[in-house]
Amino acid sequence: MRRHIDEGLAETRRSVGDGFTEMGRDVDAGFAEIRRDVDGRFTEMRHDVDGEFAEMRRDVEEGFAGLRRDVEGGLAEMRRHSVVLAEGLMTKLDVVAEGVQLNNERLDRFQVEVRARFATVDRRLLRLEARLPRKRRR
């Protein structure tokens, strides 16, 4: 009987061991299938993310290109406006310079006239002084 029990126990052990081995293979196969599925999903997600980033990159590049065009257009307009302002200022400066020149000429004429009148007054004073007796002269 003991032998029979030992044989039954040995058979049970083999059967349980075989069951665990088979269960281990099934678990390994299940994990392998899950791993393949997860890898596939990650690959799909990676492609989706890469596509989204590529689209975002294109959008950003298009935005910057538009901004660059706007800035360059604004700079060109500012240059044109600056040239117009500079031309206006140069015209005004020419008018001011012409006015200064005319004033200088008037002052030169005035100076000549004043010197001539002072010379006349000086001569008159000398004549008057010459008529005064010597005691009253300074």
C-alpha positions as CSV (number, residue, x, y, z in Angstrom):
1,M,0.0,0.0,0.0
2,R,2.8,2.3,0.8
3,R,4.2,1.7,-2.5
4,H,0.9,2.3,-4.1
5,I,0.7,5.6,-2.2
6,D,4.2,6.5,-3.2
7,E,3.5,5.7,-6.9
8,G,0.3,7.8,-6.7
9,L,2.2,10.6,-5.1
10,A,4.9,10.4,-7.7
11,E,2.2,10.4,-10.5
12,T,0.5,13.4,-8.8
13,R,3.9,15.2,-8.6
14,R,4.6,14.5,-12.3
15,S,1.1,15.6,-13.3
16,V,1.3,18.8,-11.1
17,G,4.8,19.4,-12.5
18,D,3.6,18.9,-16.0
19,G,0.6,21.2,-15.3
20,F,2.9,23.9,-13.9
21,T,5.2,23.5,-16.9
22,E,2.3,23.8,-19.3
23,M,0.9,26.7,-17.3
24,G,4.3,28.4,-17.4
25,R,4.4,28.0,-21.2
26,D,0.9,29.4,-21.4
27,V,1.8,32.3,-19.1
28,D,5.0,32.9,-21.2
29,A,3.0,32.8,-24.4
30,G,0.4,35.2,-22.9
31,F,3.1,37.6,-21.8
32,A,4.7,37.4,-25.2
33,E,1.4,38.2,-26.8
34,I,0.8,41.1,-24.4
35,R,4.4,42.3,-25.1
36,R,3.8,42.2,-28.9
37,D,0.5,44.0,-28.5
38,V,2.1,46.7,-26.2
39,D,5.0,47.0,-28.6
40,G,2.7,47.4,-31.5
41,R,0.6,50.0,-29.7
42,F,3.8,51.9,-28.7
43,T,5.0,51.8,-32.2
44,E,1.6,53.1,-33.4
45,M,1.6,55.8,-30.8
46,R,5.2,56.8,-31.7
47,H,4.2,57.2,-35.4
48,D,1.1,59.2,-34.3
49,V,3.3,61.4,-32.0
50,D,5.9,61.8,-34.7
51,G,3.2,62.9,-37.2
52,E,1.7,65.3,-34.7
53,F,5.2,66.8,-34.0
54,A,5.9,67.1,-37.8
55,E,2.6,68.9,-38.3
56,M,3.3,71.2,-35.4
57,R,6.8,71.9,-36.7
58,R,5.3,72.8,-40.1
59,D,2.7,75.1,-38.5
60,V,5.3,76.8,-36.4
61,E,7.6,77.2,-39.4
62,E,4.7,78.6,-41.5
63,G,3.9,81.0,-38.6
64,F,7.4,82.2,-38.4
65,A,7.7,82.6,-42.1
66,G,4.5,84.8,-42.1
67,L,5.9,86.8,-39.2
68,R,9.2,87.2,-41.0
69,R,7.3,88.5,-44.1
70,D,5.3,90.9,-41.9
71,V,8.4,92.2,-40.1
72,E,10.3,92.6,-43.4
73,G,7.3,94.4,-44.9
74,G,7.1,96.7,-41.9
75,L,10.8,97.4,-42.1
76,A,10.6,98.3,-45.7
77,E,7.6,100.6,-45.0
78,M,9.6,102.2,-42.1
79,R,12.6,102.8,-44.4
80,R,10.3,104.5,-47.0
81,H,8.8,106.6,-44.3
82,S,12.2,107.5,-42.9
83,V,13.4,108.6,-46.3
84,V,10.3,110.8,-46.7
85,L,10.9,112.3,-43.3
86,A,14.5,112.9,-44.0
87,E,13.7,114.6,-47.3
88,G,11.2,116.8,-45.5
89,L,13.7,117.7,-42.8
90,M,16.4,118.4,-45.4
91,T,14.0,120.8,-47.2
92,K,13.2,122.6,-43.9
93,L,16.9,122.7,-43.1
94,D,17.6,124.3,-46.5
95,V,14.9,126.9,-45.7
96,V,16.4,127.7,-42.3
97,A,19.9,127.9,-43.8
98,E,18.7,130.3,-46.4
99,G,17.0,132.4,-43.7
100,V,20.2,132.5,-41.7
101,Q,22.1,133.5,-44.8
102,L,19.7,136.4,-45.5
103,N,19.9,137.5,-41.9
104,N,23.7,137.5,-42.0
105,E,23.6,139.6,-45.2
106,R,21.1,142.1,-43.5
107,L,23.4,142.2,-40.4
108,D,26.4,142.9,-42.6
109,R,24.6,145.8,-44.3
110,F,23.4,147.1,-41.0
111,Q,26.9,147.0,-39.6
112,V,28.3,148.9,-42.5
113,E,25.5,151.5,-42.1
114,V,26.1,151.8,-38.4
115,R,29.8,152.3,-38.9
116,A,29.2,154.9,-41.5
117,R,26.8,156.8,-39.1
118,F,29.2,156.5,-36.2
119,A,31.9,157.8,-38.4
120,T,29.7,160.8,-39.3
121,V,28.8,161.4,-35.6
122,D,32.5,161.1,-34.7
123,R,33.4,163.8,-37.3
124,R,30.6,166.1,-36.1
125,L,31.8,165.7,-32.5
126,L,35.4,166.5,-33.6
127,R,34.1,169.6,-35.4
128,L,32.1,170.7,-32.3
129,E,35.1,170.0,-30.1
130,A,37.3,172.0,-32.3
131,R,34.9,175.0,-31.9
132,L,35.0,174.9,-28.1
133,P,37.6,176.9,-26.4
134,R,40.5,174.9,-25.1
135,K,39.5,175.3,-21.5
136,R,36.2,173.5,-21.9
137,R,37.6,170.6,-23.8
138,R,38.4,167.5,-21.8
